[in-house]
């Protein structure tokens, strides 16, 4: 068994509402001005025994981080971080105290937003169901060419929008996986989202008419620590 660590936080001046973790309520292990959100007696091997256990552990990891994040800035850790003993956590806090405190100071009043770009389907502007013979083949060819042109323009819109976003958010992370139809951009922004929703999103949507843009809820800064 080991001590599982979810996140690092400033040592809170008032009590945090600590949520239940994978088995029990999480707790704080602190050194000077820094604290770790931890859960004792967690076996990494045990929570990976089955896909069901692993999925539940991953969801719990995310839930705990989000519940703490509603109360205080934090440095979220990736799933699966554990220390052999409490002493190891304290040593880690001592060794990285100033580095983590600097990061936490930079993250004050900051949240992560995910902007999702979902591709719009190409329009079916040609009626080919009643066509026959050469007329049918011609209609199919024209439809294919229109779809190809639509997809080319769609791709170009995505390629143009990333530099525009980076001008406003230089640290933005643009995810362009060829295996995923929906593209994502991760932003580190102020918790107050009015400028983003009333000015920037409409501008980006106007530049990307072949995409449907949506904004996530405020998230812990997963991509920025």
C-alpha positions, -999 to +999 in steps of 0.1 A: +000+000+000+011+035-007+000+072-003-018+083-034-015+120-043-041+140-062-028+175-062-007+202-044-022+233-029-012+263-008-016+254+029-052+266+034-059+293+060-093+278+066-105+242+065-112+227+031-142+204+026-123+172+018-142+148-004-141+110-003-115+094-025-113+059-038-118+043-004-119+070+022-118+107+028-087+124+014-064+143+038-038+170+038-001+163+043+016+197+048+051+212+050+056+249+056+033+267+031+025+237+008+002+207+012-005+176-007-040+162-012-035+125-004-053+092+003-036+065+024-034+028+018-041+028-020-026+000-041-019+011-077-018-025-087-052-033-071-070-004-089-057-016-122-068-052-118-098-048-140-110-022-166-140-014-143-118-007-113-094+014-134-122+035-149-137+041-114-103+051-101-097+075-129-132+091-125-126+094-087-092+110-093-108+137-116-137+143-092-115+148-062-094+173-081-124+192-093-140+194-059-109+208-043-104+232-072-138+247-065-123+258-032-087+267-039-061+269-067-042+237-071-016+218-091-034+187-104-014+156-108-018+130-135-036+098-125-014+072-108+010+092-086+018+076-053+045+077-027+057+048-006+054+067+027+043+100+043+080+109+048+085+107+011+057+132+004+071+156+030+106+153+015+090+160-019+072+191-006+105+204+009+125+198-023+099+215-046+084+240-021+095+272-039+088+258-074+052+247-066+045+279-046+056+300-077+033+279-099+004+283-075+009+321-074+007+322-112-025+302-112-044+325-088-078+333-104-069+312-134-088+283-148-086+261-178-113+262-205-116+237-234-129+251-266-142+223-288-145+225-326-170+200-340-171+197-378-203+206-396-215+181-421-212+191-458-245+202-474-263+178-497-271+204-524-275+180-553-305+158-558-293+126-574-319+100-563-340+104-595-310+107-619-302+079-642-272+068-663-247+095-672-268+121-653-265+101-621-227+096-625-223+133-632-244+143-602-223+119-580-191+134-593-203+169-586-214+159-551-180+144-544-162+175-556-184+197-535-178+176-504-140+176-511-141+214-515-161+217-483-137+195-463-107+215-477-122+248-466-131+232-432-095+221-427-081+255-438-104+273-413-091+251-385-055+258-395-061+295-396-079+297-362-051+283-341-027+312-348-056+337-340-062+320-307-025+319-299-024+357-303-049+361-275-037+331-254+000+324-262+001+294-239-030+278-256-027+241-264-042+232-298-049+195-302-052+183-338-054+145-336-062+131-371-080+103-353-105+126-337-131+146-357-136+171-329-106+194-324-098+210-290-080+240-278-071+243-241-069+279-227-056+292-194-078+322-187-093+343-159-122+327-141-143+356-152-153+344-187-173+374-200-147+386-225-142+351-238-179+343-243-191+377-256-162+388-278-137+361-286-159+331-291-182+349-316-152+361-335-137+326-337-171+312-347-174+338-375-139+327-388-149+290-386-184+287-401-177+251-410-173+242-373-195+244-343-177+259-313-185+251-277-169+261-244-164+238-214-170+246-178-141+260-157-116+232-153-084+227-132-053+237-152-045+201-163-025+213-194-006+242-178+014+227-149 
